[in-house]
Amino acid sequence: MEEWMIPAVFVVLILEIFFSGTWASFYFRKGVLLFQRRVQIAQTFTCVPEPDQLEQSLKKSYLPSLVFHKLDLYTYAFREKLFELNLFGYTPVMHGLLSFHPEKAEVVVTGFANWFVFAFCLAVIILFREWFDPLFILFPAAIVSAIYIFQSRRYATVADIALEKCTR
């Protein structure tokens, strides 16, 4: 067995928590693209909402809160709040970038893959390759897919709320 796989997954997890928790700009601006939604604005921007306005508009008590951090004047990083207890919790598949483009009259929400999910899935495949069974892969794939679908709907809502706040 590859004894190094489990420690490597934990290192990836710790690095991801660190970069996400410190709002590292490169972490939120680059990565494996999993989701993107561009929304055209019919009228001109009247303002760019503040992060706390977006957080309040998206707050739901039974879901992990989305938190936003301004990277520059027109770009916000966002993710689920770290270490929050909720009725429904999940390990996020992606983290987001919200970009306002007044010159193009559009708002763009981008979701990049979380490193831990890839590392964990790769480790499972490598560690259990001797007992590989297609049904064994279906269960984790279904869970990751369900989380992705759920998150992509939340990210689409981020675009809608940002659009609404821009045109007020």
C-alpha positions as CSV (number, residue, x, y, z in Angstrom):
1,M,0.0,0.0,0.0
2,E,1.0,3.6,-0.6
3,E,1.6,4.8,3.0
4,W,2.2,8.3,1.7
5,M,-1.3,8.8,0.3
6,I,-3.2,9.5,3.5
7,P,-0.6,12.0,4.8
8,A,-0.5,13.7,1.4
9,V,-4.3,14.1,1.4
10,F,-4.1,15.7,4.8
11,V,-1.4,18.1,3.6
12,V,-3.6,19.1,0.7
13,L,-6.5,19.6,3.1
14,I,-4.4,21.8,5.4
15,L,-3.0,23.8,2.5
16,E,-6.5,24.3,1.1
17,I,-7.9,25.4,4.5
18,F,-5.0,27.8,4.9
19,F,-5.3,29.4,1.4
20,S,-9.1,29.5,1.7
21,G,-9.0,30.9,5.2
22,T,-6.5,33.6,4.4
23,W,-8.3,34.5,1.2
24,A,-5.2,33.9,-0.9
25,S,-5.8,35.7,-4.2
26,F,-4.2,33.1,-6.5
27,Y,-6.3,30.3,-4.9
28,F,-9.5,32.1,-5.8
29,R,-8.5,33.4,-9.2
30,K,-7.0,30.2,-10.8
31,G,-7.8,26.6,-10.8
32,V,-9.8,23.9,-12.5
33,L,-13.0,25.5,-13.8
34,L,-16.1,23.6,-12.8
35,F,-18.8,26.3,-13.1
36,Q,-19.2,29.7,-14.8
37,R,-22.3,31.9,-15.2
38,R,-22.2,35.2,-17.0
39,V,-25.2,37.5,-16.5
40,Q,-25.7,40.5,-18.8
41,I,-27.1,43.6,-17.2
42,A,-29.7,45.4,-19.2
43,Q,-29.0,48.7,-17.5
44,T,-25.8,50.4,-16.4
45,F,-24.2,49.6,-13.0
46,T,-25.4,51.9,-10.3
47,C,-23.1,50.4,-7.7
48,V,-21.1,47.3,-6.7
49,P,-22.6,45.7,-3.6
50,E,-20.4,45.3,-0.5
51,P,-19.6,41.7,0.7
52,D,-21.8,42.0,3.7
53,Q,-24.8,42.9,1.6
54,L,-24.3,39.7,-0.5
55,E,-23.8,37.6,2.6
56,Q,-27.1,38.9,4.2
57,S,-29.0,38.4,1.0
58,L,-27.8,34.8,0.7
59,K,-28.1,33.8,4.4
60,K,-30.2,30.7,5.1
61,S,-30.2,29.2,8.6
62,Y,-30.1,25.5,7.6
63,L,-27.2,25.8,5.0
64,P,-23.6,26.7,5.4
65,S,-23.2,30.5,5.1
66,L,-21.5,31.9,2.0
67,V,-18.8,34.5,3.0
68,F,-17.3,37.0,0.6
69,H,-14.0,38.8,0.6
70,K,-13.0,41.8,-1.7
71,L,-9.9,41.0,-3.7
72,D,-10.0,44.2,-5.6
73,L,-12.6,46.9,-6.6
74,Y,-14.6,44.6,-8.9
75,T,-13.6,41.1,-7.7
76,Y,-14.8,39.1,-4.7
77,A,-13.7,35.7,-3.5
78,F,-16.3,33.5,-1.8
79,R,-16.8,30.2,-0.2
80,E,-18.8,28.4,2.5
81,K,-17.9,29.6,6.0
82,L,-15.2,27.5,7.6
83,F,-16.2,25.4,10.6
84,E,-19.9,26.4,10.8
85,L,-22.4,24.0,12.3
86,N,-25.6,23.8,10.3
87,L,-28.5,21.4,9.9
88,F,-27.2,20.5,6.4
89,G,-23.5,20.4,6.0
90,Y,-21.3,19.2,3.1
91,T,-17.7,19.2,2.0
92,P,-17.6,21.8,-0.8
93,V,-16.5,20.7,-4.2
94,M,-15.6,24.2,-5.3
95,H,-14.9,27.8,-4.2
96,G,-16.0,30.9,-6.0
97,L,-15.0,34.1,-7.7
98,L,-17.5,36.9,-8.3
99,S,-16.4,39.5,-10.9
100,F,-18.2,42.7,-11.9
101,H,-17.5,44.0,-15.3
102,P,-19.1,47.5,-15.7
103,E,-17.5,48.0,-19.1
104,K,-19.2,44.9,-20.5
105,A,-22.3,45.3,-18.3
106,E,-22.0,41.8,-16.9
107,V,-21.5,39.9,-13.7
108,V,-19.6,36.6,-13.8
109,V,-19.6,33.9,-11.1
110,T,-16.9,31.3,-11.5
111,G,-16.4,28.1,-9.5
112,F,-13.0,26.4,-9.2
113,A,-12.5,22.9,-8.0
114,N,-11.4,22.4,-4.4
115,W,-8.1,20.6,-4.2
116,F,-9.1,18.3,-1.4
117,V,-11.9,16.7,-3.4
118,F,-9.5,15.7,-6.2
119,A,-6.8,14.5,-3.7
120,F,-9.3,12.5,-1.8
121,C,-10.8,10.8,-4.9
122,L,-7.4,10.1,-6.3
123,A,-6.3,8.6,-3.0
124,V,-9.4,6.4,-2.9
125,I,-8.8,5.2,-6.5
126,I,-5.1,4.4,-5.8
127,L,-5.6,2.8,-2.4
128,F,-8.5,0.6,-3.5
129,R,-7.5,-0.2,-7.1
130,E,-6.9,-3.9,-6.2
131,W,-10.6,-4.2,-5.1
132,F,-11.8,-2.0,-7.9
133,D,-15.5,-2.5,-8.8
134,P,-17.4,0.0,-10.9
135,L,-20.2,0.0,-8.3
136,F,-17.6,1.1,-5.7
137,I,-16.9,4.3,-7.7
138,L,-20.6,5.0,-8.3
139,F,-21.3,5.9,-4.7
140,P,-18.6,8.5,-4.2
141,A,-19.2,9.9,-7.7
142,A,-22.9,10.3,-6.9
143,I,-22.1,12.1,-3.7
144,V,-19.6,14.5,-5.4
145,S,-22.1,15.0,-8.3
146,A,-24.9,15.8,-5.9
147,I,-22.8,18.3,-4.0
148,Y,-21.7,19.9,-7.3
149,I,-25.3,20.3,-8.4
150,F,-26.3,21.8,-5.1
151,Q,-23.4,24.2,-5.1
152,S,-23.9,25.2,-8.7
153,R,-27.4,26.2,-7.9
154,R,-26.2,28.3,-5.0
155,Y,-23.5,29.9,-7.3
156,A,-26.2,30.7,-9.8
157,T,-28.1,32.4,-7.0
158,V,-25.0,34.4,-6.2
159,A,-25.0,35.8,-9.8
160,D,-28.7,36.6,-9.5
161,I,-28.3,38.5,-6.2
162,A,-25.2,40.3,-7.4
163,L,-27.1,41.4,-10.5
164,E,-30.0,42.6,-8.4
165,K,-27.7,44.6,-6.1
166,C,-25.8,46.2,-9.0
167,T,-28.9,47.7,-10.5
168,R,-30.6,49.2,-7.5
